[in-house]
Amino acid sequence: MSAPTERRYHHGQLRSALLAAAERSLREHGAGQLSLRELAREIGVSHAAPRRHFADRQALLDALAETGFRRLETELRAAAERPGADFPRRLRATVTAYVRFATEDAALLDLMFRAKHRPGADQVVAAAAPALGAMEQLIVEGQAAGVIVAGDPERVGVVLFATMLGITALINGEFVPPDRLDDTIDTAVEQFLRGVRPG
């Protein structure tokens, strides 16, 4: 590719362009088809250009996972911090945000958690912590409001997380049609809150 083509990407734009192209490829073809060379060809730079930002394919996959966790955190916190909403509404909005992310970007979420559990993926683990912490913080707030039983918030959070994963699996596995997502979440949140109610 010509130097003028590559000069279009500067100050991090090449990195952003590569990540955007990688996410499109991930969504369409899965992680197995991701190639730095093909991504370079897609965005119109030399095959060597991506290595300015990603030493290899694994570095690109880890960067995708980190970006995904940061986006998930943003969406979860925006849902949890709805002004004027009571706790059940905030919880429902947060569960909905997670399930929508997990069903609309299933391949990305799978990559995120696979990367998180890969030995040596310290940066991915660090990126994941705030997103997962957003859910635990919401549980703590529910306990403080007297809506959720006192005790270890992580223990309660595991049940909530299992509920979200179950709904996600049902939608992604086509056991439940997407148009029933909202009703399914309403029922699940109602039953969860009933089960963790103090007393």
C-alpha positions as CSV (number, residue, x, y, z in Angstrom):
1,M,0.0,0.0,0.0
2,S,1.1,3.5,-0.6
3,A,2.5,5.7,2.1
4,P,-0.3,8.3,1.7
5,T,-2.8,5.5,2.4
6,E,-1.0,4.6,5.6
7,R,-0.6,8.2,6.7
8,R,-4.4,8.5,7.0
9,Y,-4.0,6.6,10.2
10,H,-2.2,8.5,12.9
11,H,-2.4,9.2,16.6
12,G,-4.0,5.9,17.4
13,Q,-6.4,5.9,14.5
14,L,-4.7,2.8,13.0
15,R,-5.2,0.9,16.2
16,S,-8.8,1.9,16.4
17,A,-9.4,1.0,12.8
18,L,-7.9,-2.4,13.3
19,L,-9.9,-3.1,16.4
20,A,-13.1,-2.0,14.6
21,A,-12.3,-4.3,11.6
22,A,-11.4,-7.1,14.0
23,E,-14.7,-6.8,15.8
24,R,-16.6,-6.9,12.5
25,S,-14.7,-10.0,11.5
26,L,-15.3,-11.6,14.9
27,R,-19.0,-11.1,14.6
28,E,-19.2,-12.4,11.1
29,H,-16.6,-15.3,11.1
30,G,-15.5,-16.0,14.6
31,A,-12.2,-15.7,16.3
32,G,-10.6,-18.5,14.3
33,Q,-10.7,-16.4,11.1
34,L,-9.0,-13.3,12.6
35,S,-5.8,-12.5,10.7
36,L,-3.6,-9.4,11.1
37,R,-2.7,-9.6,7.4
38,E,-6.4,-9.8,6.3
39,L,-7.3,-6.9,8.6
40,A,-4.5,-4.8,7.1
41,R,-5.8,-5.6,3.6
42,E,-9.4,-4.7,4.6
43,I,-8.5,-1.2,5.9
44,G,-5.9,-0.5,3.2
45,V,-2.5,-0.5,4.9
46,S,0.6,-2.7,4.4
47,H,0.6,-6.1,6.0
48,A,3.3,-4.9,8.4
49,A,1.4,-1.9,9.6
50,P,-0.7,-3.7,12.3
51,R,2.5,-4.8,14.1
52,R,3.1,-1.2,15.2
53,H,0.2,-1.8,17.7
54,F,-0.1,-5.5,18.0
55,A,2.9,-7.8,18.3
56,D,0.9,-10.8,17.1
57,R,-2.6,-12.1,16.7
58,Q,-3.0,-12.9,20.4
59,A,-2.2,-9.3,21.3
60,L,-5.0,-8.2,19.0
61,L,-7.4,-10.7,20.6
62,D,-6.5,-9.5,24.1
63,A,-7.0,-5.9,23.0
64,L,-10.4,-6.8,21.7
65,A,-11.3,-8.4,25.0
66,E,-10.1,-5.4,27.0
67,T,-12.1,-3.1,24.8
68,G,-15.2,-5.3,25.2
69,F,-14.9,-5.3,29.0
70,R,-14.6,-1.5,29.0
71,R,-17.7,-1.1,26.8
72,L,-19.6,-3.6,29.0
73,E,-18.7,-1.7,32.1
74,T,-19.9,1.6,30.6
75,E,-23.2,0.0,29.6
76,L,-23.7,-1.7,33.0
77,R,-23.0,1.5,35.0
78,A,-25.2,3.6,32.7
79,A,-28.1,1.2,33.4
80,A,-27.4,0.9,37.1
81,E,-27.2,4.6,37.7
82,R,-30.6,5.6,36.2
83,P,-31.6,8.7,38.1
84,G,-34.9,8.5,39.9
85,A,-35.3,4.8,39.4
86,D,-35.9,2.5,42.4
87,F,-33.6,-0.5,43.0
88,P,-35.7,-3.1,41.2
89,R,-35.9,-0.9,38.1
90,R,-32.1,-0.3,38.2
91,L,-31.5,-4.0,38.6
92,R,-33.8,-4.9,35.7
93,A,-32.1,-2.3,33.5
94,T,-28.6,-3.6,34.4
95,V,-29.6,-7.2,33.8
96,T,-31.1,-6.1,30.5
97,A,-27.9,-4.3,29.5
98,Y,-25.8,-7.4,30.2
99,V,-28.1,-9.8,28.4
100,R,-28.4,-7.5,25.3
101,F,-24.6,-7.2,25.2
102,A,-24.3,-11.0,25.5
103,T,-26.8,-11.8,22.8
104,E,-26.0,-9.0,20.3
105,D,-22.2,-9.6,20.7
106,A,-22.1,-13.2,21.7
107,A,-18.8,-13.9,19.9
108,L,-17.1,-10.9,21.5
109,L,-18.3,-11.9,25.0
110,D,-17.1,-15.5,24.5
111,L,-13.7,-14.1,23.5
112,M,-13.6,-11.7,26.5
113,F,-14.1,-14.5,29.0
114,R,-11.8,-16.9,27.2
115,A,-9.1,-14.2,27.2
116,K,-9.7,-13.4,30.9
117,H,-9.0,-17.0,31.9
118,R,-5.9,-17.4,29.7
119,P,-2.7,-17.7,31.8
120,G,-0.7,-14.4,31.8
121,A,-3.6,-12.3,30.5
122,D,-3.1,-9.8,33.3
123,Q,-4.3,-6.7,31.4
124,V,-7.5,-8.5,30.4
125,V,-8.2,-9.5,34.0
126,A,-7.6,-5.8,35.0
127,A,-10.0,-4.6,32.3
128,A,-12.6,-7.1,33.4
129,A,-12.6,-6.2,37.1
130,P,-14.5,-2.9,36.9
131,A,-17.3,-4.5,34.7
132,L,-17.7,-7.4,37.1
133,G,-17.4,-5.0,40.0
134,A,-20.3,-3.0,38.7
135,M,-22.7,-5.9,39.4
136,E,-21.3,-6.5,42.9
137,Q,-21.6,-2.8,43.7
138,L,-25.3,-3.0,42.7
139,I,-25.8,-5.9,45.1
140,V,-24.2,-3.9,47.9
141,E,-26.5,-1.0,47.2
142,G,-29.5,-3.4,47.3
143,Q,-28.4,-4.7,50.7
144,A,-28.0,-1.1,52.0
145,A,-31.5,-0.3,50.8
146,G,-32.9,-3.4,52.6
147,V,-34.0,-5.0,49.4
148,I,-31.4,-7.8,49.4
149,V,-30.5,-10.0,52.4
150,A,-27.3,-9.0,54.2
151,G,-24.2,-11.2,53.8
152,D,-21.5,-11.8,51.3
153,P,-22.4,-9.8,48.2
154,E,-20.3,-12.1,46.0
155,R,-22.4,-15.1,47.0
156,V,-25.6,-13.3,46.0
157,G,-23.9,-11.9,42.9
158,V,-23.1,-15.5,41.7
159,V,-26.8,-16.3,41.7
160,L,-27.6,-13.2,39.7
161,F,-24.8,-13.9,37.3
162,A,-26.0,-17.4,36.8
163,T,-29.5,-16.1,36.1
164,M,-28.1,-13.7,33.4
165,L,-26.0,-16.5,31.9
166,G,-29.0,-18.7,31.8
167,I,-31.2,-16.2,30.0
168,T,-28.3,-15.5,27.6
169,A,-27.9,-19.2,26.8
170,L,-31.6,-19.6,26.1
171,I,-31.6,-16.6,23.7
172,N,-28.4,-17.5,21.9
173,G,-29.4,-21.2,21.7
174,E,-32.7,-20.2,20.2
175,F,-34.7,-21.9,23.0
176,V,-36.4,-18.5,23.7
177,P,-37.1,-16.1,20.8
178,P,-35.4,-12.6,21.1
179,D,-38.8,-10.9,21.2
180,R,-39.4,-12.6,24.6
181,L,-36.2,-11.3,26.1
182,D,-37.9,-8.4,28.0
183,D,-40.6,-10.6,29.5
184,T,-38.1,-13.3,30.5
185,I,-35.9,-10.7,32.2
186,D,-38.9,-9.2,34.1
187,T,-39.8,-12.7,35.4
188,A,-36.2,-13.6,36.3
189,V,-35.6,-10.3,38.2
190,E,-38.9,-10.6,40.0
191,Q,-38.1,-14.1,41.1
192,F,-34.5,-13.2,42.0
193,L,-35.6,-10.4,44.2
194,R,-38.2,-12.5,45.9
195,G,-35.5,-15.1,46.6
196,V,-33.0,-12.7,48.2
197,R,-35.5,-10.6,50.1
198,P,-34.6,-10.1,53.8
199,G,-36.6,-12.2,56.2
